[in-house]
Amino acid sequence: MDYVRSFELLDSGNRTEYFLVFATHSIDGLKAMKAAMWKVDPTGRYQFSDATVSSQLTLFATEPDYVQLKALLLGRFAGQAISISAIEEFVVADTAFRESHYKRQILAPMEREGELTVVRSPRKMRYRYPLGTIIKFD
């Protein structure tokens, strides 16, 4: 299999009960599975615990750790000119994050701050990164 992800299920005592493992040759299949996993665990830890199941609403909404994703992108691509499709494949295949987590939340702020340069793009609007876009992480 080209792509493998696991999802941990915890019992009511927050102990690991078992892991669900997803394996596929398809990047689109991986995207679909990660979308489902993020719906269950929006922190990106890929866990579900019976201890958190209740009729009470949670006090704080969880969201992805964008600081971590930015660090992963810089660690992999710093100083390189790279295509958006290669960045997306890295995000989906090699991190816990989804394809919807990196453009608006990471690339656009980095471009605004001068931390990346758009080398080439068919984009019609600033801070958009369609297929065919090449960026350089400065």
C-alpha positions in Angstrom: 0.0 0.0 0.0 1.2 3.5 -0.8 -0.7 5.3 2.0 -1.5 4.1 5.5 -3.1 5.9 8.4 -4.4 4.6 11.8 -7.1 5.8 14.1 -6.9 5.1 17.8 -10.1 4.2 19.7 -10.0 4.6 23.5 -12.4 3.2 26.0 -14.4 5.1 28.7 -11.3 5.0 30.9 -9.2 6.6 28.1 -7.2 3.4 27.5 -6.4 2.2 24.0 -9.0 -0.3 23.0 -7.9 -0.8 19.4 -6.7 0.8 16.2 -8.5 1.1 12.9 -6.0 1.0 10.1 -6.7 2.4 6.6 -4.5 1.5 3.7 -4.9 2.5 0.0 -3.0 3.0 -3.2 -5.1 6.1 -4.0 -4.3 9.6 -2.8 -8.0 10.5 -3.3 -9.0 7.6 -1.0 -6.5 8.9 1.6 -8.0 12.4 1.3 -11.5 11.0 1.9 -10.4 9.0 4.9 -8.6 11.9 6.4 -11.7 14.1 6.0 -13.7 11.5 7.9 -11.0 11.2 10.6 -10.8 15.0 11.0 -14.6 15.1 11.5 -14.2 12.8 14.5 -11.1 14.3 15.9 -10.5 17.9 14.7 -7.2 18.1 16.6 -5.4 15.8 14.1 -4.4 13.3 16.8 -6.6 10.7 15.1 -8.2 9.5 18.4 -11.7 8.9 19.6 -12.5 8.3 23.3 -15.7 7.0 24.8 -14.8 9.2 27.8 -15.6 12.3 25.8 -19.0 11.1 24.7 -21.7 13.0 26.6 -24.7 15.2 26.2 -22.6 18.2 27.3 -21.2 20.6 24.8 -17.5 21.2 24.8 -16.3 24.5 26.1 -13.5 25.1 23.5 -13.6 24.3 19.8 -10.5 22.4 18.7 -8.7 23.1 15.5 -5.6 22.0 13.7 -2.2 23.1 15.0 -1.2 25.4 12.1 2.1 26.3 13.8 3.1 22.7 13.6 2.0 22.4 9.9 4.0 25.6 9.0 7.1 24.1 10.8 6.6 20.8 8.8 6.4 22.7 5.5 9.4 24.8 6.3 11.4 21.8 7.4 10.7 20.0 4.2 10.7 22.9 1.6 12.8 25.8 3.0 14.7 27.5 0.3 13.1 25.5 -2.5 10.9 26.4 -5.4 8.1 23.8 -5.3 4.7 23.2 -7.0 1.5 23.4 -5.2 0.7 19.9 -6.2 3.9 18.6 -4.5 3.1 20.6 -1.4 -0.4 19.1 -1.3 0.9 15.6 -1.7 3.3 16.1 1.1 0.6 17.5 3.4 -1.8 14.7 2.6 0.6 11.8 2.4 3.3 12.7 5.0 1.5 14.6 7.7 -1.7 14.3 9.8 -3.1 17.4 8.1 -5.7 17.6 5.3 -5.4 19.2 1.9 -7.7 22.0 3.1 -5.3 23.1 5.9 -2.4 24.7 4.2 -3.3 27.3 1.6 -5.5 29.9 3.4 -4.0 29.1 6.9 -0.3 28.8 6.1 0.6 30.0 2.6 -1.5 33.2 2.4 -0.2 34.6 5.7 3.4 33.6 4.7 3.0 35.4 1.4 1.6 38.5 3.1 4.6 38.5 5.5 7.1 38.0 2.7 8.1 34.5 3.9 7.4 33.0 0.5 7.4 34.2 -3.1 5.1 33.1 -5.9 7.5 32.2 -8.7 4.8 31.4 -11.3 1.0 31.0 -11.1 -2.1 31.1 -13.3 -4.0 32.7 -10.4 -6.4 35.5 -10.9 -6.4 36.8 -7.3 -3.7 37.3 -4.8 -3.3 34.7 -2.0 -4.7 31.9 -4.1 -2.7 28.9 -5.2 -4.3 27.0 -8.0 -2.7 24.0 -9.8 0.3 25.2 -11.8 1.5 27.6 -9.1 5.2 27.4 -8.1 6.2 29.0 -4.8 9.5 29.5 -3.1 9.8 29.3 0.6 12.3 32.2 1.5 
